Amino acid sequence: DTLVMRRGPTLPELDEFPEIRRREALEWSQHVKQLGELLMGLLCEGLGLATGRMKEMTFIDGRMMIGNYYPYCPQPDLTVGIPFHTDPGALAILLQDHHGGLQCKCGDDWVDVKPVPGALVVDIGDVFQILSNDEYKSMDHRALANSFREARVSAVVFFAPSDRDRL
């Protein structure tokens, strides 16, 4: 199951968020926005650009938050979780639970991204790879079906330009 919440540039009405986790989702979104702005500033600095360049290009405004719920799957080897892909935006910040399930492509192999308590996974997207002339690379990744007896959850915020014409 997936819950998608657009976080910019125009915010949705509060009652569009599920009440059971509304406060937490909005709080999480605000913290991730600040982290995303900081990270993009550092990545721009690494390219010799002004730290606010991605913000000027509206990448902080065009955010989407996605919550994924993976119920127990008795035959995970016969089921697709989320097929392999790269993220089309600039940056993605992922919080995965203690079960994990995320894998990244390394050569010809798929490698587990083991969850670290309190840590976030940061993923460079296709747009940042293009804008950096391949200095930063977008990576193939996927999410496996859930083989654990309890549900698995993750939350990710994607940063993409809100003004695509300007890009």
PyMOL commands that place a pseudoatom at each C-alpha (Angstrom):
pseudoatom trace, name=CA, resn=ASP, resi=1, chain=A, elem=C, hetatm=0, pos=[0.000, 0.000, 0.000]
pseudoatom trace, name=CA, resn=THR, resi=2, chain=A, elem=C, hetatm=0, pos=[1.221, 3.496, -0.775]
pseudoatom trace, name=CA, resn=LEU, resi=3, chain=A, elem=C, hetatm=0, pos=[0.203, 6.901, 0.548]
pseudoatom trace, name=CA, resn=VAL, resi=4, chain=A, elem=C, hetatm=0, pos=[1.335, 9.918, -1.496]
pseudoatom trace, name=CA, resn=MET, resi=5, chain=A, elem=C, hetatm=0, pos=[1.330, 13.427, -0.022]
pseudoatom trace, name=CA, resn=ARG, resi=6, chain=A, elem=C, hetatm=0, pos=[2.404, 16.361, -2.158]
pseudoatom trace, name=CA, resn=ARG, resi=7, chain=A, elem=C, hetatm=0, pos=[4.357, 18.846, -0.033]
pseudoatom trace, name=CA, resn=GLY, resi=8, chain=A, elem=C, hetatm=0, pos=[4.894, 21.737, -2.402]
pseudoatom trace, name=CA, resn=PRO, resi=9, chain=A, elem=C, hetatm=0, pos=[4.852, 24.229, -3.832]
pseudoatom trace, name=CA, resn=THR, resi=10, chain=A, elem=C, hetatm=0, pos=[1.214, 24.649, -2.782]
pseudoatom trace, name=CA, resn=LEU, resi=11, chain=A, elem=C, hetatm=0, pos=[0.414, 22.681, 0.340]
pseudoatom trace, name=CA, resn=PRO, resi=12, chain=A, elem=C, hetatm=0, pos=[-2.745, 20.567, 0.417]
pseudoatom trace, name=CA, resn=GLU, resi=13, chain=A, elem=C, hetatm=0, pos=[-5.457, 21.196, 2.972]
pseudoatom trace, name=CA, resn=LEU, resi=14, chain=A, elem=C, hetatm=0, pos=[-4.659, 19.636, 6.349]
pseudoatom trace, name=CA, resn=ASP, resi=15, chain=A, elem=C, hetatm=0, pos=[-7.738, 17.416, 6.245]
pseudoatom trace, name=CA, resn=GLU, resi=16, chain=A, elem=C, hetatm=0, pos=[-6.268, 15.689, 3.164]
pseudoatom trace, name=CA, resn=PHE, resi=17, chain=A, elem=C, hetatm=0, pos=[-3.706, 14.048, 5.481]
pseudoatom trace, name=CA, resn=PRO, resi=18, chain=A, elem=C, hetatm=0, pos=[-4.827, 10.995, 7.458]
pseudoatom trace, name=CA, resn=GLU, resi=19, chain=A, elem=C, hetatm=0, pos=[-5.657, 12.261, 10.943]
pseudoatom trace, name=CA, resn=ILE, resi=20, chain=A, elem=C, hetatm=0, pos=[-4.041, 9.304, 12.700]
pseudoatom trace, name=CA, resn=ARG, resi=21, chain=A, elem=C, hetatm=0, pos=[-0.526, 10.469, 11.715]
pseudoatom trace, name=CA, resn=ARG, resi=22, chain=A, elem=C, hetatm=0, pos=[-1.131, 14.023, 10.453]
pseudoatom trace, name=CA, resn=ARG, resi=23, chain=A, elem=C, hetatm=0, pos=[1.022, 15.811, 13.042]
pseudoatom trace, name=CA, resn=GLU, resi=24, chain=A, elem=C, hetatm=0, pos=[3.912, 13.364, 12.641]
pseudoatom trace, name=CA, resn=ALA, resi=25, chain=A, elem=C, hetatm=0, pos=[3.791, 13.487, 8.834]
pseudoatom trace, name=CA, resn=LEU, resi=26, chain=A, elem=C, hetatm=0, pos=[3.861, 17.281, 8.773]
pseudoatom trace, name=CA, resn=GLU, resi=27, chain=A, elem=C, hetatm=0, pos=[6.664, 17.408, 11.341]
pseudoatom trace, name=CA, resn=TRP, resi=28, chain=A, elem=C, hetatm=0, pos=[8.694, 14.815, 9.425]
pseudoatom trace, name=CA, resn=SER, resi=29, chain=A, elem=C, hetatm=0, pos=[8.166, 16.729, 6.193]
pseudoatom trace, name=CA, resn=GLN, resi=30, chain=A, elem=C, hetatm=0, pos=[9.476, 19.953, 7.716]
pseudoatom trace, name=CA, resn=HIS, resi=31, chain=A, elem=C, hetatm=0, pos=[12.627, 18.284, 9.094]
pseudoatom trace, name=CA, resn=VAL, resi=32, chain=A, elem=C, hetatm=0, pos=[13.328, 16.511, 5.806]
pseudoatom trace, name=CA, resn=LYS, resi=33, chain=A, elem=C, hetatm=0, pos=[12.845, 19.784, 3.915]
pseudoatom trace, name=CA, resn=GLN, resi=34, chain=A, elem=C, hetatm=0, pos=[15.585, 21.382, 6.027]
pseudoatom trace, name=CA, resn=LEU, resi=35, chain=A, elem=C, hetatm=0, pos=[17.864, 18.373, 5.601]
pseudoatom trace, name=CA, resn=GLY, resi=36, chain=A, elem=C, hetatm=0, pos=[17.260, 18.286, 1.844]
pseudoatom trace, name=CA, resn=GLU, resi=37, chain=A, elem=C, hetatm=0, pos=[18.112, 21.959, 1.527]
pseudoatom trace, name=CA, resn=LEU, resi=38, chain=A, elem=C, hetatm=0, pos=[21.329, 21.432, 3.515]
pseudoatom trace, name=CA, resn=LEU, resi=39, chain=A, elem=C, hetatm=0, pos=[22.351, 18.355, 1.498]
pseudoatom trace, name=CA, resn=MET, resi=40, chain=A, elem=C, hetatm=0, pos=[21.631, 19.995, -1.847]
pseudoatom trace, name=CA, resn=GLY, resi=41, chain=A, elem=C, hetatm=0, pos=[23.636, 23.007, -0.728]
pseudoatom trace, name=CA, resn=LEU, resi=42, chain=A, elem=C, hetatm=0, pos=[26.606, 20.782, 0.103]
pseudoatom trace, name=CA, resn=LEU, resi=43, chain=A, elem=C, hetatm=0, pos=[26.300, 18.896, -3.188]
pseudoatom trace, name=CA, resn=CYS, resi=44, chain=A, elem=C, hetatm=0, pos=[26.198, 22.211, -5.080]
pseudoatom trace, name=CA, resn=GLU, resi=45, chain=A, elem=C, hetatm=0, pos=[29.238, 23.397, -3.161]
pseudoatom trace, name=CA, resn=GLY, resi=46, chain=A, elem=C, hetatm=0, pos=[31.016, 20.223, -4.267]
pseudoatom trace, name=CA, resn=LEU, resi=47, chain=A, elem=C, hetatm=0, pos=[30.319, 21.235, -7.862]
pseudoatom trace, name=CA, resn=GLY, resi=48, chain=A, elem=C, hetatm=0, pos=[31.617, 24.757, -7.305]
pseudoatom trace, name=CA, resn=LEU, resi=49, chain=A, elem=C, hetatm=0, pos=[28.126, 26.302, -7.363]
pseudoatom trace, name=CA, resn=ALA, resi=50, chain=A, elem=C, hetatm=0, pos=[26.441, 28.609, -4.886]
pseudoatom trace, name=CA, resn=THR, resi=51, chain=A, elem=C, hetatm=0, pos=[24.857, 26.617, -2.040]
pseudoatom trace, name=CA, resn=GLY, resi=52, chain=A, elem=C, hetatm=0, pos=[21.403, 28.053, -2.788]
pseudoatom trace, name=CA, resn=ARG, resi=53, chain=A, elem=C, hetatm=0, pos=[21.414, 27.158, -6.489]
pseudoatom trace, name=CA, resn=MET, resi=54, chain=A, elem=C, hetatm=0, pos=[19.016, 24.188, -6.186]
pseudoatom trace, name=CA, resn=LYS, resi=55, chain=A, elem=C, hetatm=0, pos=[16.689, 26.240, -4.006]
pseudoatom trace, name=CA, resn=GLU, resi=56, chain=A, elem=C, hetatm=0, pos=[16.669, 28.980, -6.680]
pseudoatom trace, name=CA, resn=MET, resi=57, chain=A, elem=C, hetatm=0, pos=[15.726, 26.275, -9.193]
pseudoatom trace, name=CA, resn=THR, resi=58, chain=A, elem=C, hetatm=0, pos=[12.692, 25.379, -6.981]
pseudoatom trace, name=CA, resn=PHE, resi=59, chain=A, elem=C, hetatm=0, pos=[13.964, 21.912, -5.947]
pseudoatom trace, name=CA, resn=ILE, resi=60, chain=A, elem=C, hetatm=0, pos=[13.071, 22.515, -2.302]
pseudoatom trace, name=CA, resn=ASP, resi=61, chain=A, elem=C, hetatm=0, pos=[9.496, 23.489, -3.197]
pseudoatom trace, name=CA, resn=GLY, resi=62, chain=A, elem=C, hetatm=0, pos=[8.666, 20.464, -5.345]
pseudoatom trace, name=CA, resn=ARG, resi=63, chain=A, elem=C, hetatm=0, pos=[8.527, 17.778, -2.667]
pseudoatom trace, name=CA, resn=MET, resi=64, chain=A, elem=C, hetatm=0, pos=[6.494, 14.618, -2.515]
pseudoatom trace, name=CA, resn=MET, resi=65, chain=A, elem=C, hetatm=0, pos=[6.302, 12.384, 0.529]
pseudoatom trace, name=CA, resn=ILE, resi=66, chain=A, elem=C, hetatm=0, pos=[5.457, 8.729, 0.043]
pseudoatom trace, name=CA, resn=GLY, resi=67, chain=A, elem=C, hetatm=0, pos=[4.705, 6.183, 2.737]
pseudoatom trace, name=CA, resn=ASN, resi=68, chain=A, elem=C, hetatm=0, pos=[4.943, 2.502, 1.775]
pseudoatom trace, name=CA, resn=TYR, resi=69, chain=A, elem=C, hetatm=0, pos=[3.371, -0.342, 3.723]
pseudoatom trace, name=CA, resn=TYR, resi=70, chain=A, elem=C, hetatm=0, pos=[4.519, -3.861, 2.878]
pseudoatom trace, name=CA, resn=PRO, resi=71, chain=A, elem=C, hetatm=0, pos=[2.370, -6.597, 4.447]
pseudoatom trace, name=CA, resn=TYR, resi=72, chain=A, elem=C, hetatm=0, pos=[3.840, -10.024, 5.129]
pseudoatom trace, name=CA, resn=CYS, resi=73, chain=A, elem=C, hetatm=0, pos=[4.327, -12.015, 1.934]
pseudoatom trace, name=CA, resn=PRO, resi=74, chain=A, elem=C, hetatm=0, pos=[4.524, -15.805, 2.366]
pseudoatom trace, name=CA, resn=GLN, resi=75, chain=A, elem=C, hetatm=0, pos=[6.317, -16.253, -1.006]
pseudoatom trace, name=CA, resn=PRO, resi=76, chain=A, elem=C, hetatm=0, pos=[8.512, -13.163, -1.464]
pseudoatom trace, name=CA, resn=ASP, resi=77, chain=A, elem=C, hetatm=0, pos=[10.607, -14.817, -4.180]
pseudoatom trace, name=CA, resn=LEU, resi=78, chain=A, elem=C, hetatm=0, pos=[7.474, -14.983, -6.374]
pseudoatom trace, name=CA, resn=THR, resi=79, chain=A, elem=C, hetatm=0, pos=[6.368, -11.404, -5.724]
pseudoatom trace, name=CA, resn=VAL, resi=80, chain=A, elem=C, hetatm=0, pos=[7.678, -8.033, -6.829]
pseudoatom trace, name=CA, resn=GLY, resi=81, chain=A, elem=C, hetatm=0, pos=[7.998, -5.357, -4.146]
pseudoatom trace, name=CA, resn=ILE, resi=82, chain=A, elem=C, hetatm=0, pos=[8.998, -2.240, -6.072]
pseudoatom trace, name=CA, resn=PRO, resi=83, chain=A, elem=C, hetatm=0, pos=[10.875, -3.134, -9.290]
pseudoatom trace, name=CA, resn=PHE, resi=84, chain=A, elem=C, hetatm=0, pos=[14.325, -1.729, -9.980]
pseudoatom trace, name=CA, resn=HIS, resi=85, chain=A, elem=C, hetatm=0, pos=[14.466, 1.912, -11.024]
pseudoatom trace, name=CA, resn=THR, resi=86, chain=A, elem=C, hetatm=0, pos=[16.306, 5.174, -10.533]
pseudoatom trace, name=CA, resn=ASP, resi=87, chain=A, elem=C, hetatm=0, pos=[14.625, 8.210, -9.008]
pseudoatom trace, name=CA, resn=PRO, resi=88, chain=A, elem=C, hetatm=0, pos=[13.765, 10.860, -11.602]
pseudoatom trace, name=CA, resn=GLY, resi=89, chain=A, elem=C, hetatm=0, pos=[14.074, 13.938, -9.339]
pseudoatom trace, name=CA, resn=ALA, resi=90, chain=A, elem=C, hetatm=0, pos=[17.122, 15.505, -7.741]
pseudoatom trace, name=CA, resn=LEU, resi=91, chain=A, elem=C, hetatm=0, pos=[17.290, 13.815, -4.355]
pseudoatom trace, name=CA, resn=ALA, resi=92, chain=A, elem=C, hetatm=0, pos=[15.396, 11.288, -2.239]
pseudoatom trace, name=CA, resn=ILE, resi=93, chain=A, elem=C, hetatm=0, pos=[15.620, 10.896, 1.536]
pseudoatom trace, name=CA, resn=LEU, resi=94, chain=A, elem=C, hetatm=0, pos=[14.392, 7.555, 2.862]
pseudoatom trace, name=CA, resn=LEU, resi=95, chain=A, elem=C, hetatm=0, pos=[13.577, 6.352, 6.348]
pseudoatom trace, name=CA, resn=GLN, resi=96, chain=A, elem=C, hetatm=0, pos=[13.288, 2.571, 6.401]
pseudoatom trace, name=CA, resn=ASP, resi=97, chain=A, elem=C, hetatm=0, pos=[12.220, 0.509, 9.366]
pseudoatom trace, name=CA, resn=HIS, resi=98, chain=A, elem=C, hetatm=0, pos=[14.342, -2.162, 11.070]
pseudoatom trace, name=CA, resn=HIS, resi=99, chain=A, elem=C, hetatm=0, pos=[13.437, -4.782, 8.451]
pseudoatom trace, name=CA, resn=GLY, resi=100, chain=A, elem=C, hetatm=0, pos=[14.971, -2.963, 5.494]
pseudoatom trace, name=CA, resn=GLY, resi=101, chain=A, elem=C, hetatm=0, pos=[14.118, -4.432, 2.102]
pseudoatom trace, name=CA, resn=LEU, resi=102, chain=A, elem=C, hetatm=0, pos=[15.984, -1.848, 0.010]
pseudoatom trace, name=CA, resn=GLN, resi=103, chain=A, elem=C, hetatm=0, pos=[18.628, -3.121, -2.392]
pseudoatom trace, name=CA, resn=CYS, resi=104, chain=A, elem=C, hetatm=0, pos=[21.058, -1.240, -4.656]
pseudoatom trace, name=CA, resn=LYS, resi=105, chain=A, elem=C, hetatm=0, pos=[22.719, -2.498, -7.797]
pseudoatom trace, name=CA, resn=CYS, resi=106, chain=A, elem=C, hetatm=0, pos=[26.488, -2.922, -7.450]
pseudoatom trace, name=CA, resn=GLY, resi=107, chain=A, elem=C, hetatm=0, pos=[27.989, -4.220, -10.685]
pseudoatom trace, name=CA, resn=ASP, resi=108, chain=A, elem=C, hetatm=0, pos=[25.895, -7.277, -11.558]
pseudoatom trace, name=CA, resn=ASP, resi=109, chain=A, elem=C, hetatm=0, pos=[24.803, -7.913, -7.950]
pseudoatom trace, name=CA, resn=TRP, resi=110, chain=A, elem=C, hetatm=0, pos=[21.987, -6.608, -5.763]
pseudoatom trace, name=CA, resn=VAL, resi=111, chain=A, elem=C, hetatm=0, pos=[23.251, -5.515, -2.346]
pseudoatom trace, name=CA, resn=ASP, resi=112, chain=A, elem=C, hetatm=0, pos=[21.073, -5.099, 0.755]
pseudoatom trace, name=CA, resn=VAL, resi=113, chain=A, elem=C, hetatm=0, pos=[20.997, -1.608, 2.259]
pseudoatom trace, name=CA, resn=LYS, resi=114, chain=A, elem=C, hetatm=0, pos=[20.938, -2.695, 5.870]
pseudoatom trace, name=CA, resn=PRO, resi=115, chain=A, elem=C, hetatm=0, pos=[18.938, -0.383, 8.143]
pseudoatom trace, name=CA, resn=VAL, resi=116, chain=A, elem=C, hetatm=0, pos=[20.891, 1.497, 10.784]
pseudoatom trace, name=CA, resn=PRO, resi=117, chain=A, elem=C, hetatm=0, pos=[18.769, 2.764, 13.700]
pseudoatom trace, name=CA, resn=GLY, resi=118, chain=A, elem=C, hetatm=0, pos=[18.329, 6.531, 13.419]
pseudoatom trace, name=CA, resn=ALA, resi=119, chain=A, elem=C, hetatm=0, pos=[19.950, 6.705, 9.964]
pseudoatom trace, name=CA, resn=LEU, resi=120, chain=A, elem=C, hetatm=0, pos=[18.481, 7.909, 6.692]
pseudoatom trace, name=CA, resn=VAL, resi=121, chain=A, elem=C, hetatm=0, pos=[19.276, 6.742, 3.159]
pseudoatom trace, name=CA, resn=VAL, resi=122, chain=A, elem=C, hetatm=0, pos=[20.033, 9.566, 0.714]
pseudoatom trace, name=CA, resn=ASP, resi=123, chain=A, elem=C, hetatm=0, pos=[19.727, 8.841, -2.988]
pseudoatom trace, name=CA, resn=ILE, resi=124, chain=A, elem=C, hetatm=0, pos=[20.899, 11.032, -5.854]
pseudoatom trace, name=CA, resn=GLY, resi=125, chain=A, elem=C, hetatm=0, pos=[18.255, 11.294, -8.581]
pseudoatom trace, name=CA, resn=ASP, resi=126, chain=A, elem=C, hetatm=0, pos=[18.492, 11.442, -12.367]
pseudoatom trace, name=CA, resn=VAL, resi=127, chain=A, elem=C, hetatm=0, pos=[18.112, 15.228, -12.536]
pseudoatom trace, name=CA, resn=PHE, resi=128, chain=A, elem=C, hetatm=0, pos=[21.068, 15.784, -10.201]
pseudoatom trace, name=CA, resn=GLN, resi=129, chain=A, elem=C, hetatm=0, pos=[23.136, 13.352, -12.280]
pseudoatom trace, name=CA, resn=ILE, resi=130, chain=A, elem=C, hetatm=0, pos=[22.282, 15.316, -15.438]
pseudoatom trace, name=CA, resn=LEU, resi=131, chain=A, elem=C, hetatm=0, pos=[22.853, 18.737, -13.858]
pseudoatom trace, name=CA, resn=SER, resi=132, chain=A, elem=C, hetatm=0, pos=[26.210, 17.598, -12.450]
pseudoatom trace, name=CA, resn=ASN, resi=133, chain=A, elem=C, hetatm=0, pos=[27.418, 16.120, -15.768]
pseudoatom trace, name=CA, resn=ASP, resi=134, chain=A, elem=C, hetatm=0, pos=[27.674, 12.703, -14.079]
pseudoatom trace, name=CA, resn=GLU, resi=135, chain=A, elem=C, hetatm=0, pos=[29.746, 13.942, -11.111]
pseudoatom trace, name=CA, resn=TYR, resi=136, chain=A, elem=C, hetatm=0, pos=[26.928, 12.563, -8.958]
pseudoatom trace, name=CA, resn=LYS, resi=137, chain=A, elem=C, hetatm=0, pos=[25.330, 9.300, -10.042]
pseudoatom trace, name=CA, resn=SER, resi=138, chain=A, elem=C, hetatm=0, pos=[21.790, 8.070, -9.816]
pseudoatom trace, name=CA, resn=MET, resi=139, chain=A, elem=C, hetatm=0, pos=[21.678, 4.417, -8.767]
pseudoatom trace, name=CA, resn=ASP, resi=140, chain=A, elem=C, hetatm=0, pos=[19.467, 1.478, -9.680]
pseudoatom trace, name=CA, resn=HIS, resi=141, chain=A, elem=C, hetatm=0, pos=[17.597, 0.290, -6.611]
pseudoatom trace, name=CA, resn=ARG, resi=142, chain=A, elem=C, hetatm=0, pos=[14.542, -1.776, -5.693]
pseudoatom trace, name=CA, resn=ALA, resi=143, chain=A, elem=C, hetatm=0, pos=[12.456, -2.832, -2.710]
pseudoatom trace, name=CA, resn=LEU, resi=144, chain=A, elem=C, hetatm=0, pos=[11.878, -6.512, -2.037]
pseudoatom trace, name=CA, resn=ALA, resi=145, chain=A, elem=C, hetatm=0, pos=[8.584, -8.048, -1.003]
pseudoatom trace, name=CA, resn=ASN, resi=146, chain=A, elem=C, hetatm=0, pos=[8.278, -8.452, 2.761]
pseudoatom trace, name=CA, resn=SER, resi=147, chain=A, elem=C, hetatm=0, pos=[9.286, -11.886, 4.091]
pseudoatom trace, name=CA, resn=PHE, resi=148, chain=A, elem=C, hetatm=0, pos=[8.907, -10.855, 7.750]
pseudoatom trace, name=CA, resn=ARG, resi=149, chain=A, elem=C, hetatm=0, pos=[5.848, -11.916, 9.742]
pseudoatom trace, name=CA, resn=GLU, resi=150, chain=A, elem=C, hetatm=0, pos=[5.114, -8.286, 10.662]
pseudoatom trace, name=CA, resn=ALA, resi=151, chain=A, elem=C, hetatm=0, pos=[4.457, -5.429, 8.282]
pseudoatom trace, name=CA, resn=ARG, resi=152, chain=A, elem=C, hetatm=0, pos=[7.334, -3.356, 6.957]
pseudoatom trace, name=CA, resn=VAL, resi=153, chain=A, elem=C, hetatm=0, pos=[7.053, 0.413, 6.428]
pseudoatom trace, name=CA, resn=SER, resi=154, chain=A, elem=C, hetatm=0, pos=[9.146, 3.148, 4.863]
pseudoatom trace, name=CA, resn=ALA, resi=155, chain=A, elem=C, hetatm=0, pos=[8.790, 6.882, 4.267]
pseudoatom trace, name=CA, resn=VAL, resi=156, chain=A, elem=C, hetatm=0, pos=[10.570, 8.761, 1.508]
pseudoatom trace, name=CA, resn=VAL, resi=157, chain=A, elem=C, hetatm=0, pos=[10.613, 12.401, 0.449]
pseudoatom trace, name=CA, resn=PHE, resi=158, chain=A, elem=C, hetatm=0, pos=[11.477, 13.165, -3.166]
pseudoatom trace, name=CA, resn=PHE, resi=159, chain=A, elem=C, hetatm=0, pos=[12.843, 16.556, -4.177]
pseudoatom trace, name=CA, resn=ALA, resi=160, chain=A, elem=C, hetatm=0, pos=[12.087, 17.714, -7.709]
pseudoatom trace, name=CA, resn=PRO, resi=161, chain=A, elem=C, hetatm=0, pos=[11.646, 21.125, -9.309]
pseudoatom trace, name=CA, resn=SER, resi=162, chain=A, elem=C, hetatm=0, pos=[8.243, 22.693, -8.786]
pseudoatom trace, name=CA, resn=ASP, resi=163, chain=A, elem=C, hetatm=0, pos=[8.810, 25.008, -11.769]
pseudoatom trace, name=CA, resn=ARG, resi=164, chain=A, elem=C, hetatm=0, pos=[9.811, 22.569, -14.507]
pseudoatom trace, name=CA, resn=ASP, resi=165, chain=A, elem=C, hetatm=0, pos=[9.626, 25.215, -17.230]
pseudoatom trace, name=CA, resn=ARG, resi=166, chain=A, elem=C, hetatm=0, pos=[12.399, 27.136, -15.482]
pseudoatom trace, name=CA, resn=LEU, resi=167, chain=A, elem=C, hetatm=0, pos=[14.573, 24.037, -15.271]
for i in range(1, 167): cmd.bond("trace and resi %d" % i, "trace and resi %d" % (i + 1))
show_as sticks, trace
zoom trace
